[in-house]
Amino acid sequence: MSVEVAVIPAAGRGTRMRPATRSVPKPLIPVLEKPAIQYVVEEAVGAGAQEVVFVLSDERILHHFTQGPPIEGLEDVGFRYVLQEEALGLGHAVLCAKDIVGDRPFACLLSDRFPLPGSTLLAEMADAYDGHMVLALEEVERDLIPLYGVVDAAPVGDRWEVSGAVEKPTPEDAPSNLALVGRYVFPPSIFDQIAGAAAGALGEIQVTDAIDALARSDGAVGISCTEDLLDTGLPHGLAEATVAVALARPDIAPEFRRFLRRQLAD
Ligand code: G1P
């Protein structure tokens, strides 16, 4: 099934990327000459999205896409946005998009992580969508479990049947080592689950709590993410993303490879 609308929550304060985020919203920090969030938008469009809904704290991110000449490859995309007035959590951010999304299924992409351009992960997730939520999952090391939403899942062929999820558990309490990586395909019923959820981990309205409720009542499909998702929300992740994207760029890679070899030889 194709998923025509993508929601990209991007209202975070970016405290882990200060001082850059004193003046630039985190998703506009560039990886080479392109803001990180443009990779995320291109990923969504590559998977079939025709409409992108940003959840923002101000309009600067929207302006990158809508002011000036259209961006190549994104000319036909409808850009919409909604302001998240208060930072009440990721679940609340997703809920802010409810009036625009309406009763359509939608992809949700977190803006501080993206796979290398050309990834088929989100298209595979949209294909797998049959009315049940589809979640991208990644096995993580035990000590990293408290950084993620973690699912309860059983393997079915090369996929997972997900029966629950918990946000940022301790390694002892985690139902598995399968983490949510920030790529989701949701049925519109997720909005009711979020609206009904109380504040969870960190006192925030967590999308993972709504995922847990929906997985328990309707089931959910998990798809293993076999590619590295680059994490531009942290300084070392931004360095890794820059290196990975540069090495994947035919116009930059040959000279950059030589530069890296010289650096590593010192
Ligand atoms: C968010 C989600 C978490 C998910 C993670 C993926 O956490 O709440 O469930 O596993 O993104 O990166 P954050 O990184 O915003 O703390």
Boltz pocket constraint, residues with backbone or C-beta under 6 A from the ligand:
constraints:
  - pocket:
      binder: B
      contacts: [[A, 90], [A, 110], [A, 113], [A, 147], [A, 148], [A, 149], [A, 150], [A, 167], [A, 168], [A, 179], [A, 180], [A, 181], [A, 182], [A, 207], [A, 208]]
      max_distance: 6.0
